Amino acid sequence: QYFVLMEDRLAIELGADIHGSVPEVFVNADGFKKSISAPGPGNYITLAKAVACIKNILGESAVQNKSFVQAHGSSTPQNRVTESRVLDLLASTFGIEKWPVTAIKAFVGHSLAPASADQLVNALGVLRYGVLPGIKTVTELADDLFDRRLNIALQDTNLGDNAEVAFLNSKGFGGNNATGAVIGPYRTLQLLEARHGRKTIEEWKRRVENT
C-alpha cells in the first residue's frame, strides 16, 4: 500500500486530492513479552489518547456520534476478548453508546504488508463513501465479547454523514500497541478552511480539478 502524507499547505499548493488527515498516532510499548498478542495497559493508553485527541479537535459529538473503529481484529479467542474489552471500556469512558466496529482482517487475513495499512486504506474508503463493511465471515458474535457499547457490524452499514472519524487500533507482540486517529475528507476541508481561509480553499478546488 502507498499513501502520500503531506503538510497541509503543500497539499493545497499542489492541488492534491485530499482523502483525509491524520492529527496523531499514539504508540505505547510496555515491554511485556507474550507469545500471543494481547493489549496490556498500552492499548488502553493509546486508544484513550486518540479518542481524547479527536474530542479536543472536533468536539464530543464527533467522538460519540460520528466515529468508528477499525479493530485489530485477529479474532483469536484471546484477542477478541481482550480487544473488545478495551473498546467497550473506552466507549463507556467517552459516552459512546453504540460504537461501530469493523475489521479488515475479516476480508484479507493478516497480510505480509503492515496490517495497519490495510486498515487505513479501508478506513479512507469508509470516510469518503460512508459505508462500513460488515464482518461477513461469521453469522453471529461470540458470547465472550465485551460489546455492551459496541456495534460490531456483521452486515454492510450505511453510516452516511456519521462517518467523520476513524480510529485504527493495532495490538502488537511484545507489548507494542498503537492507535491512529484519521479525520475524513469533508471534515478535513472544514478544518483547512478555518485555518487558511475560504479563498485559499477555493483556489485549491480549482487546482484539484486538474488533478
Beta strands, then each sheet from edge to edge (+ up, - down):
strand 1: 21-29
strand 2: 67-70
strand 3: 99-102
strand 4: 131-132
strand 5: 150-152
strand 6: 157-158
strand 7: 165-171
strand 8: 176-183
sheet 1: 1+ 8- 7+ 2+ 3+ 5+
sheet 2: 4+ 6-
end
